[in-house]
Amino acid sequence: MRTIQGEHERQLDRLNKQLRQLILMRETGPKSAAWHQARTSLIWRLHHEIEQQIEAIERVSVEALE
């Protein structure tokens, strides 16, 4: 269980770093079409990774209850 919990914490740390990167891109990045495409890709990738993290946490919670 500790290993799974540690892995979740590492994933959450990585997601937090990506979120900070996304915010910095909004505040400091140039506004070219390529910049907007890169930012949009990062937003969607981060969104999918957050969904996967939530699903993994829910699975672990259900397994712990069984």
C-alpha positions in Angstrom: 0.0 0.0 0.0 2.8 2.4 0.8 4.3 1.9 -2.7 1.0 2.7 -4.3 0.5 5.7 -2.1 4.1 6.9 -2.8 3.5 6.5 -6.6 0.3 8.6 -6.3 2.2 11.3 -4.5 4.9 11.4 -7.2 2.2 11.6 -9.9 0.5 14.4 -8.1 3.8 16.3 -7.7 4.4 15.9 -11.4 0.9 17.1 -12.2 1.4 20.1 -10.0 4.6 21.0 -11.8 2.8 20.7 -15.2 0.1 23.0 -13.9 2.6 25.6 -12.8 4.2 25.3 -16.2 0.9 25.9 -17.9 0.2 29.0 -15.8 3.7 30.4 -16.5 3.1 29.8 -20.2 -0.1 31.8 -20.1 1.7 34.7 -18.2 5.0 34.8 -20.0 4.8 33.1 -23.4 4.7 34.6 -26.8 1.3 34.6 -28.4 2.1 32.9 -31.8 -0.1 30.2 -33.3 2.5 27.6 -32.4 2.5 28.8 -28.8 -1.3 28.5 -28.5 -1.1 24.9 -30.0 1.6 23.9 -27.5 -0.4 25.4 -24.6 -3.6 23.7 -25.8 -1.8 20.3 -26.1 -0.5 20.7 -22.6 -3.9 21.6 -21.2 -5.5 18.5 -22.7 -2.7 16.2 -21.7 -2.9 17.5 -18.2 -6.6 17.1 -18.2 -6.3 13.5 -19.2 -3.6 12.7 -16.7 -5.7 14.2 -13.9 -8.7 12.1 -14.9 -6.4 9.0 -14.9 -5.1 9.9 -11.5 -8.6 10.3 -10.1 -9.6 6.9 -11.5 -6.6 5.2 -10.0 -7.3 6.7 -6.6 -10.9 5.6 -6.8 -9.8 2.1 -7.8 -7.5 1.9 -4.8 -10.2 3.2 -2.5 -12.7 0.6 -3.7 -10.1 -2.2 -3.4 -9.3 -1.1 0.2 -13.0 -1.3 1.1 -13.3 -4.9 -0.2 
